[in-house]
Amino acid sequence: MKNGENYSSSRRNFFKFLGATLLIVPLLNACKEQVITLLIRLSGTNHILGHKLRVKNFPKPSKQISIPYLIVGGGITGLSSARQLSKKGISEFLLVELENNLGGNSSNGENQYSKFPLGAHYLPLPNQEDKELLQFLEEEKIILGYDEKGFPKFDETQLTFSPDERLFYKNNWQEGIVPKVGNSAEEDAELLRFFSMMDDFRSKRDDFGLYWFNIPMALSSQNDAVKSLDKLTMKEWLKQQNFKSNPLLVYVDYCCRDDFGLGIEFVSAYAGIHYFAARKQNSTQDKNDNVLTWPEGNARLTHHLKKYSKGKTLQNHLVYEVKTENGKAVALVFDDKTKTSIEIIADKIIMATPQFVNQYLFKDRKEFTKDFHYAPWLLATLVVSDLTDNFSFPLCWDNVAHGSKGLGYIYDQHQSLQQIQDKKVITYYYSFSSSDCGKSRREIYKKPKEYWKSLVFEDLKISHPNIEEVTESIDIHLLGHGMISPKPEFLFGESKQKAAQSIDDKIYFAHSDLSGISIFEEAFHQGINVVNKIV
């Protein structure tokens, strides 16, 4: 959900540590007694309106719209589709979205102190071969130009400031999120061996010159030996390679939960290795492994994409049926504000919607959409009067506690140029990793906000014992279908291929879940590719 952990930075910090001496800072007691009235808010996606798809008790259409192109879904794929249509010189299109905002998992909230993410928080520097994404970043002044050797010059204010990440491990904060302080020689040796194997995977190519692992996934090798990694879990693969140390296993489990919502026990080994091997860190001359980030997270990228559909968007509109009729594509749409239905007739429809939605819009799709698993997520944004800890390493942009149930928190004001902040704003992430995502999803909507408050505080108390006393407000955001979670035999399975097939050359499908990995780059390319296929 954070959109790809800064693996190379963590690896670099681990290697750097092995040749350095740790400075031990005395523990300082900075607790302050305060009386605070805690404000708790609970929000989430519009699952109540979305659940109406199961009942389909909608009024008959009272209005008709004709348009050459209709885009269903205002997430990154839908917005990218709108951008690509515009670049093809096509201005006659309409985009409909269930929510009252655009961006999907790249959305944000805002309080009086800071913007904050409601999903993906950053974008790793793209691979040098990803020309479409580099062009988009240049258009939006995130890339300011290129040096004499052709490497992009990124706007430094949009790159993570230093220090960028830390780990709470064995009662102290340390630089980077690879556990290193206090490991045994055997544990360090396993970490080194693991990183060496991932570096090897990162550079491997097949006989056609294709990387074994690449972004977007469509550019990756189709070598059978590589694809066979999708037949076992990451935990099984680690066991086969005789990896068994706790620091390594907990770290890799964290990485998988961070990018896929599921831990090593459930996620495909191909996906787990892809996390480490697909990003080449080759878009800067010095192999800079920084990332692009903003207080609002990837909602900044949503903001850049939204201009292409300005004035052409219907929000709070639920598409409840899609079909072909008389040589046209037809969508029946419910307007949640007026409580009326609209019939939209188009030459082509782009379904930029996930498969858990599409299964209710088309007949006979549940047969293969049952193989699409989506991990639920929780995000909690806290406003705190103070954020004291034992001062063993300073507050960073990304802050993780080794072995915790959650995935740590992001300091949302990290990019601010202000020297002093009146209050601190942090966003905590939690994925519900289990063998049954559907069961987890059904359970989260039954829990009251007090339950989630306790869950967040108990996890954060590992590194901040007084977090409850210093918290002034907490915004809890639940995502029932947070992201596609690639279990074994999904990434190269038939279900994904079937879900991507167009209908009668009129209805086309595009979404990050059709790649199997829920990251910005995949959604962005899905939008480009579907338009290129149609036009």
KOLPANU-446913 format. One record per residue (C-alpha): x, y, z; residue in one letter. Coordinates in steps of 0.2 Angstrom, whole numbers, plus 2048, in hexadecimal, padded with zeros to 3 digits. Layout:
REM KOLPANU-446913
XYZA...
REM end
This chain:
REM KOLPANU-446913
800800800M80E80C803K8128077F1N8237FE7F2G82F7FF801E8408077FEN8497F77FDY8597FD7F6S85B80A803S8587FD811S8657F2809R872800807R86F805819N8727F381FF8827F1815F88880281CK8847FC82EF88F7ED82DL89F7F882BG89A805838A89880784AT88880B852L88781A85DL87C81786CI871825872V86B825884P859822887L85083288BL83F833894N83584088BA82383B890C817849895K80784789EE7F984F894Q7E684E894V7E084D882I7CE84A87CT7D183D86EL7C784085EL7C4830854I7BE830842R7BA821837L7B9821824S7BB816815G7B6812804T7A48137FFN7A1801802H78F803806I78A80A7F5L7967FD7EDG78D7EF7F6H77D7F57EDK7847EC7DEL77F7DB7E6R76D7E07E8V76B7EB7D8K75C7F37DDN75E8027D2F75180E7CAP74F80C7B7K75A8197ADP75182A7ABS75F8327A1K76B82C792Q77C83278EI78682E77ES79982F77EI7A7827773P7B1821782Y7AC81D794L7B881A7A2I7B18117B1V7BC8147C1G7C58237C7G7D581B7CEG7E681D7C7I7E28117B8T7D281B7B3G7DB82B7B5L7EA8257ABS7DE81F79DS7D683179DA7E883879BR7EC82C78DQ7DC830784L7E0842785S7F183F77EK7EA83676FK7DF84676CG7CF83E772I7C584A77DS7B484277CE7B483778BF7AB83579CL7B282E7ACL7A78277BAV7AC8247CCE7A381C7DAL7AC8277E8E7AB8397EAN7BD83B7E6N7C98347D9L7D982B7DBG7D481A7E4G7E28157EFN7EC8247EAS7E08307F3S7E383B803N7DB844811G7E085581AE7DF85C82BN7E586E831Q7F7868833Y7FA85D823S7F4854815K7F5841817F7F383180CP7E482680BL7EF818802G7FF8177F9A80B824800H81A8257F3Y8218207E2L8328187E1P83D8207D3L8388177C3P84380B7B9N84C8147ACQ84380979FE8328107A4D83181E797K81E821799E8208247ACL82F82F7AAL82683979DQ81783C7A9F8238417B7L82C84D7ACE81B8547A6E8168587B8E8278607BDK82C8527C8I83A84F7BCI8428607B8L84D85A7AAG85B84E7A6Y86E84F7A8D87B84C79BE87A83A79DK86883979BG8638367AEF85483F7B4P85684E7C0K84884C7CDF84185A7D7D84A8587E8E83B85F7F2T8318507ECQ83E8437F1L83E83D802T84984780EF85683F819S854836824P84782C81BD84481B825E848813835R84480383EL83F800851F8497F0854Y84E7E9865K8487F886EN852805864N84F80E854W85C80B846Q85E812835E856809826G8497FB829I8547EC827V8577E5838P86A7E683CK86E7EC84EV8707DD859G86F7D084CN87A7C084DS8887BD840A87C7AF839E86E7BB838E8787C882FD87F7BB823A86D7B581EE8687C781BL8787CA810L8747B9806R8627BF804F8667D07FDF8737C87F1S8667BC7EAM85A7CB7E8M8687D57DFD86A7C67D3D8587C57D0F8587D87CCR8647D67BES85F7C67B6K8587C67A4R8527B8799D8577B3788D84D7C1780F8557CE78BG8467D0796L8497D37A9Y8427C47B3W8397D17BEF8347E27B8N8287F17B9I81B7F07B2P8197DD7B3M8147DC7A1A8277E079DL82D7D17A8S8347C17A1S8287B279DQ8357A67A1N82D7967A8D83A7947B6A8377A67BCV8247A47BBK8257947C5S82979F7D4L8177A37D4D8127927D9K8187937EBL81779F7F9T8257AB7FEM8277A180EK829791805E8367997FAW8407A0808L83F78F811K846787801Q854793801Q85878E813N8547A081AF84E79E82CK8547AD836S8477B783FN84E7C983AP84D7C4827L83C7BB828L8347C9831V83B7D6825Y8367CD815V8247CA81DD8237DC820Y8287E080EC81B7D5807C80D7DB812R8127ED80DD8117EA7FBD8047DC7F9F7FA7DD80AG7FE7CB80DL80E7C4816G81A7B6810I80E7A8816E8017AD809F8097B77FBV8117B07EBS8247AE7EBA8257B67DAY81C7C57E1A8277C57F0G8377C57E6I8307D27D9H82F7DE7E8Y8427DE7E9F8477DA7D7A83B7E47CCA8427F67D0R8537F87C8K8588087D1Q86080E7C0N85781F7BDS8658297C6T8788297C2Q87D8257D3D8708177D5K8668237E1N8598197E9D84E8277F0N83B8287EEV82E8357E9L82283A7F6T8168477FCW80C84B80CP7FC844803E8068357FCG8028307EAN7F283B7EAA7FF8487E3R80083D7D4L7ED83B7D3T7EC84F7D3H7F884F7C4H7ED8427BBL7DC84A7BFK7DE8587B3K7DB84D7A4Y7CA8497AAS7C585A7B0K7B385E7ACG7B084C7A6K7AE8437B6T79E83C7BFL7A28397D1Q79682F7DDN7908257CFH78F8127D0L78F8087C0V7847F97C3Y7837F17B2E78E7F07A2V7897E8792K78A7E877FT77A7ED776E7777F1763N78A7F3760G78D7FE76EK7937FD780A78680278DV7898067A0A77A8087ACL7808157B9V77881A7CAF77A82C7D0D77B82B7E3D77783D7E5K76783E7DBT76282C7DDK75F82A7CBT76781F7BDS76F8237ADI77281979DE78381D795I786817784I79881677DA7A281076FD7AF80977BK7AE80778EI7BE805798I7BB7FC7A9M7C98037B4A7C07FA7C3T7C77EB7CDP7C07DA7CAQ7B77D97DBF7AC7E77D3V7AB7E07C1N7A47CF7C7Q7947D87CBY7937E17BBL7957D37AFF78E7C17AEK7997B27B1D7A87BB7B8R7A87B47CAK7AF7A47C3E7C07AC7C2F7BF7BB7CCT7BE7B07DCK7D17AE7D9D7D47C17DBF7D87C47EEH7D87D67F5Y7E07D9806A7D67E5812P7E07F4819W7DF800827L7E7811827L7E781C836A7ED82F836T7F1835847L7F484784CV80084785BV806855867S81784C868D81F83D861L82C83886ET83782886ED848823874N85182E868F85C820862S859826850F84F83584AP83D836844L83D830831C831830823W82E81E825D82E816836N82C803839V82C7F8848A8347E7845H8277D9848G8187E484BS8077E0845K8067F083AG8127F782DL818806837G813818833Y818826827I81C83882EY811842822D81A853825Q82B84C821H82C856810Q827866819S834874819L82E87A82AQ83A878837Q82D877845I81C86E844Q80F873851D808861850K80F851848K80484783BV808835838I7FF82782ET7FF816834Y7FD807828Y7F67F582CY7F27E7820S7E67D9825F7F17CA81FS7E87BA820S7E37AA816S7D27B1814D7D17C380EC7BE7C280CG7BC7BD81EK7C77CB824S7BE7D8819R7AD7D3821R7B47D4832E7BB7E5831I7AB7EE82DY7A37E683DK7B07EE849K7AD7FF851P7B980E850K7BF80B862E7C57F985DY7D080184FW7D680E85BK7DC801867S7E47F7859L7EE806853V7F480C864F7F97FA86AE8047F885BD80C80A85CL80F80886EK81D7FC86AI82880A865S81E81986CH81881387EP80F824880N80782686FI7F5825876E7F8833882E7FF83F875V7F383B867T7E6849864E7DC841856S7DC83184CI7D482F83AD7D181D836I7CF818824H7CA80681FL7CC7FF80EL7C37EF80CG7CB7EA7FCH7DB7F37FEG7E67EB7F1M7E87DC7E6I7F17CE7F0S7FA7C27E4P7F97B17ECK8027A27E4P7FD79E7D2E7F37AE7CFF8007B97C6L8027AD7B7F7F17A47B9G7E27A37ADE7D67AE7B8S7E17BE7B6K7E17BB7A3Q7CE7B87A2K7CA7C77ACA7D57D279FA7CC7CC78FQ7C27D9787S7AF7D7782I7A97D9770D7B77E576DD7AC7F2776K7B07EF789I7C27EF78FY7CA7EB7A0F7D87F47A8A7DD7F47BBH7ED7F17C5S7E57E17CBD7E77DA7B9L7F97DC7BCS7F87D37CDG8037E07D6I7FB7F07DDS8077FE7DAI80680F7D2F81080A7C3E8057FB7BEE7F58057BFA7FD8137B5F8028077A7H7F27FE7A7Q7E980F7A2G7F6812795I7F580178DN7E27FF78DV7E0810783V7EE80B777N7E57FA774K7D5803770I7DA812766V
REM end
